[in-house]
Amino acid sequence: MHRGVDVDIHLRPGLDNDNFIAEALGNLAAFRLGRERQERLRWQVLRVQSSGPKHHYRIVLRHPDRALDLGFKSDLGKTLDELSACSVDQLHEELRRAQADGLRLVPLREVREEVDFWQDDFWSAIGGPSGIAPPGSFP
């Protein structure tokens, strides 16, 4: 099975019914991309609970038969940007239209994101995710 593509969705804090908004954005984006590219896609829309009251959303997409091409993530971002301009009422209408066109709504799933507190001195010495550390900084 191919890994697929995942994109985090961060909504503005304080939105009413943010679960619906994230579910609608994820489902509509995946459905539209599948239609535009004429591909069968599978997806999940996740509410990712971090420690404390914080959460964000994530859409995970994959093709059941092959790996997705390199431009897929960019296309997904563009589609999500277009949909993010919609009001809640417009999202309801877009969902209704998409369901009439064949969208099978994938319900929002909740998952917990575990924080990795492991500290690796070697990783830190080479600059961590930022790249190579300055000369002489190795222990």
Salt bridges, closest charged atoms under 4 A:
ASP6 OD1 - ARG3 NH2 3.33
ASP8 OD2 - HIS56 NE2 3.58
ASP8 OD1 - ARG58 NE 2.56
ASP18 OD2 - HIS55 NE2 2.95
GLU39 OE1 - ARG37 NH1 3.56
GLU39 OE2 - ARG66 NH2 1.77
ASP65 OD2 - ARG40 NH2 2.59
ASP69 OD2 - ARG37 NH1 2.57
ASP75 OD2 - ARG37 NH2 2.71
GLU93 OE2 - ARG96 NH2 2.52
GLU93 OE2 - ARG97 NE 3.50
GLU94 OE1 - ARG32 NH2 2.82
GLU94 OE2 - ARG97 NH1 3.10
GLU113 OE2 - ARG58 NH2 3.22
